[in-house]
Amino acid sequence: MIPLLAPLRAPLRELQHGPMTAPPPPPLRPSDLAYGLSTVGHGGRIVDRQLFEALNWSEGDRLSLRPTERSWWPSPQPT
């Protein structure tokens, strides 16, 4: 007699290694941390409104760019 073939009730990996556990939640970011990624347009402008609002920068503010080994750090240019 041929045994009845029934679909597996769980994925094969789960049957071999047990149920998967959920990954830990990502750490919360400090409230004073703001980050963004942007490109500089042809006119030399950076457009990242959310980051600018978080830093209290306004449209038309001039920025100084300080190079580091792997990135550029913007800061408001003193007037």
N, C-alpha and C positions, 0 to 999 in steps of 0.2 A: 504494500500500500504506500502511496506517495503522501508525505505529510502536507498539511495545509500550509501554504505560504501566506503569511500575513505581513503587512508593512510594519517596519520597526516603529515603536512608539516614541523613540527619541533618536536624534542624530547619532550616527555611528561613533563620532568622537566622544559624545556624552556617555555612551554605553561603555566605551573603553576607559575613559579617564574620569568619569563622574561629572556632575553638573558644573557648568561654568559659573564662576562668581563674577559679580559686577566689578568693574575697575573702581578704584577709589576716586572720589570726586576731586576735581582740580582744586588747588589751593586758592583761597580767596585773595584777590589783589588788594593791596592797601588802598585806602581811599585817596591818598595823595599821589598815587601813581597814575600817570597818563602816558600812553604810547600810541604811535601811529606810524604808518608807512605811506610815503607819498613820493611822487616824482616832481621834478622841477620842470615847468612848462617852458616853451620857447621864449617867453617874455621874462623868464627868471622868477616866476611866481610859483608858490607852493599853495595847493588848495587842499586843506584838511580841516574843514569847519569844526568838526567835533573836537579835535585836538586843540585848535586855536581857542575855542570857547573854554575848554578846561584850563588852559594856561592864561586866560584873560587877555589874549592878544586880539587886536582889532584889525580890521581891513586897513591896509595902508601902512601898518607898522613895518619898520625895516628890521631885518634880522642879520645877525652876524653868524657866520658858519665856521665852526671850529673843527678842523679835521682830526680824526684819530686814526689808528691803524686800520680799522675796518669800517668806519662810518663817519658821518658828519653830524655834529651837534649844533642845532640852532639855538640862539638866544637873542633876546631883544637888543637891538643896537641902541646904545645911549644917544640921546638927541642933544 
